[in-house]
């Protein structure tokens, strides 16, 4: 059993899947969370990680439901409170000409981007520092501005997992106007956070970075690109823009409309 930081949390790690258990009242009561993973939730599993009694929340990745009985099934209204996102998208890197799977809009913009890169108007730095990323982000004053929590998380990742983070900055005539950070894990790279200055929109810098992410990930042998959060039914309308943007370059979409909940107590 591994305890996370100073909090009374046990991290579950089984067969490459992860979850966690929060312990309360000296371990008398616990809450277990297995989100988007295929760990089979059992009393024996939770007992291994210090749980005596409490509730478990489970949602699968490939599995659609737990094997055991006694679970309550909650749908979208509960699921959207539990999941980081109930709708996401990803692409499979199965061809060097990945852009041919994009919709017509992004394909056309890519052609213009490549021309401006060749002319030296647009420059993509694929080895940007976190400090440069934050500086460029602070100069951005629009709706795509990243919240302080995401910056704090990015600092943590860069400090503790520097080899798993790639940071890209896109500049126009030497001025950084857009950036994105990607988290690499196994054969998957995830589009973690991004921003774009209003002046960068006419150059489609967000797509310029995405295109370079595709190409660089393909060259490094990644198999999947995870676009993370997409707007679902009750998400704010402000999510619509980046959802439409991601939809134009993603191969597939996933939805996680349900969560299973069960009470676990001491075995009789």
HELIX and SHEET records of a PDB file:
HELIX    1   1 UNK A   25  UNK A   27  5                                   3    
HELIX    2   2 UNK A   43  UNK A   48  1                                   6    
HELIX    3   3 UNK A   76  UNK A   82  1                                   7    
HELIX    4   4 UNK A   98  UNK A  101  5                                   4    
HELIX    5   5 UNK A  104  UNK A  118  1                                  15    
HELIX    6   6 UNK A  130  UNK A  138  1                                   9    
HELIX    7   7 UNK A  148  UNK A  160  1                                  13    
HELIX    8   8 UNK A  162  UNK A  164  5                                   3    
HELIX    9   9 UNK A  198  UNK A  203  5                                   6    
HELIX   10  10 UNK A  205  UNK A  220  1                                  16    
HELIX   11  11 UNK A  237  UNK A  239  5                                   3    
HELIX   12  12 UNK A  240  UNK A  247  1                                   8    
SHEET    1   A 7 UNK A   2  UNK A   3  0                                        
SHEET    2   A 7 UNK A   9  UNK A  14 -1                                        
SHEET    3   A 7 UNK A  17  UNK A  24 -1                                        
SHEET    4   A 7 UNK A  29  UNK A  34 -1                                        
SHEET    5   A 7 UNK A  54  UNK A  58  1                                        
SHEET    6   A 7 UNK A 259  UNK A 264 -1                                        
SHEET    7   A 7 UNK A  72  UNK A  74 -1                                        
SHEET    1   B 7 UNK A 122  UNK A 125  0                                        
SHEET    2   B 7 UNK A 165  UNK A 172 -1                                        
SHEET    3   B 7 UNK A 175  UNK A 185 -1                                        
SHEET    4   B 7 UNK A 188  UNK A 196 -1                                        
SHEET    5   B 7 UNK A 224  UNK A 229  1                                        
SHEET    6   B 7 UNK A  87  UNK A  92 -1                                        
SHEET    7   B 7 UNK A 252  UNK A 255 -1                                        
END                                                                             
